[in-house]
Amino acid sequence: MPAPQEPLIESLREVGAVLESLRVERPFVVLDETAYAASGADMVLEPLLSQRATTRLTKFEVNPKLQDVERGIEAYRNSDADFVIALGGGTAIDLAKLIGRLAVQSHSARELATGQATIQATGQPLMAIPTTAGTGSEATHFAVVYVDGEKHSVAHPSLLPNYAVVDPTLTESLPPGMTAATGLDALCQAIESIWSVAATEESLHDASEAATLAFANLVPATNAPTPEVRQAMCRASHLAGKAINITKTTAPHALSYALTSRFGVPHGLAVAVTLAPLLAFNAAVTSEDCMDPRGATAVSQRISRVINILGAKDVQTACAVISNLLSQIHCPALHEICSPDDFMGIAQSANAERLSNNPRRATCDQLYAVLSTPLHATPH
């Protein structure tokens, strides 16, 4: 289990005090330049960075790529950095995690990213400053990276940022599409954490609050945001990140990776399009196909918790609630993303590690059936 973070920082204006207290002289900053300017973070941070020997990594692709990690590692090693800062969405934060940690290892980034080698050294302290309310990457000890088009997840206690700055004002400039996609990621993470085979009392507490907040605030955050709604979504995102830091994600995430890599679907949308049918699938768990050592009854109890959070009386109604929420924030349906001819390939490429966290065992044929099932139906 990763070491706990320092206390959560709720205002960007507190960053200067942290840098002063740690006597930071050479920060290495992974920066989403668009988010930096649009969020107003530049007005606060630029005076702090300009008075230090700052090295910046910018102009990276969406969804972390090995090439950007390797480029960052080279720049990091040349910088003699004494602190790492990430500002942006999940891509910027995951890149900073990987660069700051992999740069101090003896093995190559490719070997470490693909699991052929493991992280040994810790690296310099890391501060994550999310400008979206969704990925929760500032609260997790893993990072994703695409290697030759295939998504890998690197996990190590040292990847958990030492400092997380969750300031809702940084999300106020987010356009509706980005708000929806990132918010859906938080909602899905929370729900998946609740039914995960690794769920604990601690993760259930955080995931339940995160799911409740995201469900209540995602539509208004997308369509008619207020500061209060933005704040609620930021809290939901951070709590969902804390929850999956314990449990990791499950089948919806397992299927989402192909939708993102092959069809260019934003991550949160790619996860959300299978959430309802997989809720129905997991609700039909039996003792024969249960993956949770606590048994099918324990899984059913947690599924009931999800249904209650969604304000539904049964699983069919809960699926309809999810479908309605997706339509309100203009999330495309699966048939609008790809054709049925693609479903088997998506099912075959489902991430095995994520599937191992799912409470109900799922074969390739069952996943194909899930992808082929209308939202209002229940797959068996």
C-alpha positions in Angstrom: 0.0 0.0 0.0 1.4 3.4 -1.0 2.4 5.9 1.7 -0.2 8.5 2.4 -0.1 11.9 0.8 0.5 15.2 2.6 -2.7 17.0 3.5 -4.8 18.0 0.5 -4.1 21.5 -0.8 -7.3 23.2 -1.8 -5.9 26.5 -3.2 -3.3 27.0 -5.9 -2.1 30.1 -3.9 -0.7 27.7 -1.3 1.9 26.3 -3.8 4.4 29.1 -3.2 4.6 28.3 0.5 5.2 24.6 -0.2 8.0 25.5 -2.6 9.6 27.9 -0.1 9.4 25.4 2.7 11.1 22.7 0.7 13.6 25.2 -0.7 12.8 24.1 -4.3 15.3 25.7 -6.7 15.1 23.5 -9.9 11.5 22.4 -10.5 10.7 20.1 -13.5 7.2 21.0 -14.7 5.0 18.9 -17.0 2.6 21.4 -18.3 -0.5 21.4 -20.4 0.0 24.8 -21.9 -3.7 25.2 -22.9 -4.9 24.4 -19.4 -2.2 26.5 -17.9 -3.5 29.6 -19.6 -7.2 28.9 -19.7 -7.5 27.9 -16.0 -5.7 31.1 -14.9 -3.0 29.0 -13.2 -0.3 30.9 -15.1 -1.2 34.1 -13.2 -0.4 32.3 -9.9 2.4 30.0 -10.8 4.4 31.9 -13.4 5.9 34.3 -10.8 7.0 31.2 -8.8 8.5 29.4 -11.7 10.2 32.3 -13.3 12.3 33.0 -10.3 13.6 29.4 -10.3 15.7 27.3 -12.7 12.5 25.7 -14.2 12.6 23.1 -16.9 9.3 22.5 -18.7 7.9 19.6 -20.7 5.1 20.7 -23.0 3.5 19.7 -26.4 2.8 16.1 -25.5 0.1 14.0 -27.0 -3.2 13.2 -25.3 -3.1 9.9 -23.5 0.5 9.3 -22.3 2.8 7.8 -25.0 6.2 6.1 -24.4 7.9 8.6 -26.8 6.8 11.5 -24.6 7.9 9.7 -21.5 11.3 9.1 -23.0 11.6 12.7 -24.2 10.7 13.9 -20.7 13.2 11.5 -19.1 16.0 13.0 -21.2 15.0 16.5 -20.2 14.6 15.6 -16.6 18.1 14.0 -16.4 19.6 17.2 -17.9 17.8 19.4 -15.5 19.1 18.2 -12.2 15.6 18.7 -10.9 14.8 18.8 -7.1 11.0 18.8 -7.5 8.4 17.7 -10.0 5.1 19.6 -10.8 2.3 18.4 -13.0 -0.4 20.7 -14.2 -3.3 19.6 -16.5 -5.5 16.6 -16.9 -4.7 12.9 -16.4 -2.2 12.9 -19.3 0.0 15.6 -17.7 -0.1 14.0 -14.3 0.6 10.5 -15.5 3.5 11.7 -17.6 5.0 13.6 -14.6 4.7 10.4 -12.4 6.4 8.3 -15.0 9.1 10.8 -15.9 10.0 11.6 -12.4 10.2 8.0 -11.3 11.5 6.2 -14.3 14.3 8.7 -14.9 16.0 7.5 -11.8 15.9 3.8 -12.6 18.6 1.7 -14.1 16.3 0.0 -16.6 14.8 1.6 -19.7 11.4 3.3 -19.7 10.2 0.7 -22.2 11.2 -2.2 -19.9 9.6 -0.5 -16.9 6.4 0.5 -18.7 5.8 -3.0 -20.1 6.5 -4.8 -16.8 9.8 -6.3 -17.8 11.5 -4.4 -15.0 10.3 -2.9 -11.7 10.8 0.5 -10.1 13.4 0.5 -7.4 14.5 4.1 -6.7 12.0 6.7 -5.4 12.9 10.0 -7.1 12.2 13.6 -6.2 8.9 14.8 -4.6 5.9 15.2 -6.9 3.1 17.8 -6.8 0.0 17.1 -9.0 -2.3 20.0 -9.9 -5.4 18.7 -11.8 -7.2 21.2 -14.0 -10.0 18.7 -14.7 -12.5 17.0 -12.3 -12.3 13.4 -13.4 -9.2 11.3 -13.6 -8.3 11.3 -9.9 -4.7 10.7 -10.9 -3.4 13.0 -8.2 -4.6 10.4 -5.7 -3.4 7.2 -7.2 -0.1 5.2 -7.2 -0.3 4.2 -10.8 0.0 5.7 -14.2 -1.0 4.6 -17.7 1.2 4.8 -20.8 0.7 3.6 -24.4 3.6 1.5 -25.8 3.3 0.7 -29.5 -0.5 1.4 -29.3 -1.1 -0.9 -26.4 -2.1 0.6 -23.0 0.0 -0.4 -20.0 -0.5 0.5 -16.3 2.6 1.1 -14.1 2.0 0.8 -10.4 4.3 1.6 -7.5 3.9 3.3 -4.2 6.3 6.1 -5.2 4.0 7.1 -8.1 1.5 8.5 -5.6 2.0 12.3 -5.7 3.4 13.7 -2.5 1.2 16.8 -2.8 -2.2 17.1 -4.5 -3.6 20.6 -5.2 -7.3 20.3 -5.9 -8.6 23.8 -6.6 -12.1 23.9 -8.2 -11.4 27.3 -9.7 -9.0 25.6 -12.1 -11.9 23.7 -13.7 -14.1 26.7 -14.4 -12.8 27.2 -18.0 -13.5 23.6 -19.0 -15.8 23.3 -22.0 -18.9 21.1 -21.6 -17.5 18.1 -23.5 -14.4 17.9 -21.3 -16.4 18.4 -18.2 -18.7 15.5 -19.2 -15.9 13.2 -20.2 -13.8 13.7 -17.1 -16.8 13.7 -14.8 -17.9 10.4 -16.3 -14.5 8.9 -15.5 -15.0 9.9 -11.9 -18.5 8.4 -11.7 -17.4 5.2 -13.4 -14.3 4.9 -11.2 -16.5 5.3 -8.1 -19.1 2.7 -9.1 -16.5 0.2 -10.3 -14.6 0.7 -7.0 -17.8 -0.2 -5.1 -18.2 -3.5 -6.8 -14.5 -4.4 -7.2 -13.3 -7.6 -5.6 -10.7 -5.5 -3.7 -13.3 -3.2 -2.1 -12.6 -2.4 1.6 -14.5 -0.4 4.1 -12.2 2.6 3.5 -12.6 2.4 -0.3 -16.4 1.9 0.0 -16.7 5.1 2.1 -14.8 7.2 -0.4 -16.3 5.6 -3.5 -19.9 5.9 -2.2 -19.4 9.6 -1.5 -17.7 10.1 -4.9 -20.5 8.3 -6.8 -23.2 10.2 -4.9 -21.5 13.6 -5.6 -20.8 12.8 -9.3 -24.3 11.5 -10.0 -25.9 14.5 -8.4 -23.6 17.1 -10.0 -22.4 15.8 -13.4 -25.3 17.0 -15.4 -25.4 20.5 -14.0 -21.6 20.7 -14.1 -21.8 20.0 -17.9 -24.8 22.1 -18.8 -25.1 24.9 -16.2 -22.1 24.9 -13.9 -21.8 26.9 -10.7 -18.8 27.2 -8.4 -20.6 24.9 -5.9 -21.2 22.2 -8.6 -17.5 22.5 -9.8 -16.3 22.1 -6.2 -18.6 19.0 -5.8 -17.2 17.4 -8.9 -13.6 18.1 -7.8 -14.3 16.3 -4.5 -16.0 13.5 -6.3 -13.0 13.1 -8.6 -10.4 13.1 -5.8 -12.4 10.7 -3.7 -12.9 8.3 -6.6 -9.1 8.5 -7.2 -8.5 7.6 -3.5 -11.0 4.7 -3.9 -9.4 3.1 -7.0 -6.0 3.7 -5.4 -7.1 0.8 -3.2 -9.3 -1.3 -5.5 -8.3 -0.4 -9.1 -10.9 -0.4 -11.8 -12.9 -3.3 -13.4 -14.6 -4.4 -16.6 -15.8 -1.1 -17.9 -12.3 0.2 -17.9 -11.1 -3.2 -19.3 -13.2 -2.6 -22.4 -12.6 1.1 -22.7 -9.0 1.0 -23.7 -9.7 -0.4 -27.2 -12.4 2.2 -27.7 -9.9 5.0 -26.9 -6.9 3.6 -28.8 -8.8 2.4 -31.9 -11.6 4.9 -32.2 -10.2 8.0 -30.5 -13.0 8.1 -27.9 -12.1 10.2 -24.8 -11.4 8.0 -21.9 -14.4 8.9 -19.7 -16.8 8.4 -22.5 -15.2 5.1 -23.5 -15.7 3.8 -20.0 -19.3 5.1 -19.6 -20.8 3.5 -22.7 -20.5 0.0 -21.1 -21.3 1.0 -17.5 -25.0 0.2 -17.6 -24.8 -3.2 -19.3 -22.0 -4.2 -17.0 -23.9 -3.2 -14.0 -26.7 -5.5 -15.2 -24.1 -8.2 -15.9 -22.5 -8.0 -12.5 -25.9 -7.9 -10.8 -26.5 -11.4 -12.2 -23.4 -12.9 -10.4 -23.7 -16.4 -9.0 -21.6 -18.5 -6.7 -20.3 -20.3 -9.8 -18.9 -17.3 -11.5 -18.2 -15.0 -8.5 -14.6 -13.6 -8.5 -14.9 -12.1 -5.0 -13.6 -14.4 -2.2 -16.4 -13.0 0.0 -19.0 -14.5 -2.2 -21.9 -13.6 -4.4 -24.0 -12.3 -1.6 -21.4 -9.7 -0.6 -21.2 -8.6 -4.2 -25.0 -8.3 -4.5 -25.0 -6.1 -1.4 -22.5 -3.7 -3.0 -24.4 -3.8 -6.3 -27.5 -2.8 -4.2 -25.5 0.1 -2.9 -24.8 1.3 -6.4 -28.5 1.0 -7.3 -29.5 3.0 -4.2 -27.0 5.8 -5.1 -28.6 6.0 -8.5 -32.0 6.5 -6.8 -33.3 3.3 -8.5 -35.5 0.5 -7.2 -33.9 -2.3 -9.2 -31.0 -3.0 -11.6 -33.2 -2.4 -14.7 -34.2 1.0 -13.5 -30.6 1.8 -12.5 -29.5 1.0 -16.1 -32.2 3.3 -17.4 -31.0 6.0 -15.0 -27.4 5.7 -16.3 -28.7 5.8 -19.9 -30.7 8.9 -19.2 -27.7 10.6 -17.6 -25.5 9.9 -20.6 -28.1 11.3 -23.0 -28.4 14.5 -20.9 -24.6 15.2 -21.3 -24.5 14.1 -24.9 -22.4 11.0 -24.5 -22.5 8.9 -27.7 -23.9 5.4 -27.6 -21.7 2.5 -28.5 -23.3 2.0 -31.9 -22.3 5.6 -32.7 -18.7 4.9 -31.9 -18.2 1.7 -33.7 -20.1 -1.0 -35.5 -21.2 -4.5 -34.2 -18.5 -5.9 -36.5 -15.9 -4.4 -34.0 -17.4 -5.8 -30.9 -15.6 -9.2 -30.9 -12.2 -7.5 -31.4 -13.0 -5.1 -28.5 -14.0 -8.1 -26.3 -10.9 -10.0 -27.2 -8.6 -7.1 -26.4 -10.2 -6.4 -22.9 -7.5 -5.7 -20.3 -7.0 -8.9 -18.3 -5.8 -7.1 -15.2 -8.9 -4.9 -15.0 -11.1 -7.9 -15.6 -9.5 -9.8 -12.7 -10.9 -7.0 -10.4 -14.5 -7.5 -11.7 -16.8 -9.3 -9.3 -18.2 -11.6 -11.9 -16.0 -13.7 -14.2 -16.5 -12.6 -17.8 -15.6 -14.7 -20.9 -14.9 -13.2 -24.3 -18.3 -14.3 -25.5 -20.0 -12.8 -22.5 -18.2 -9.5 -23.1 -19.3 -9.6 -26.7 -22.9 -10.1 -25.5 -22.5 -7.1 -23.1 -21.3 -4.9 -26.0 -24.3 -6.2 -28.1 -26.9 -5.5 -25.4 -29.1 -2.5 -25.5 -28.8 -0.4 -22.3 -32.3 -1.3 -21.1 -31.8 -5.1 -21.4 -30.1 -7.4 -18.9 -27.2 -9.6 -20.2 -26.8 -13.0 -18.7 
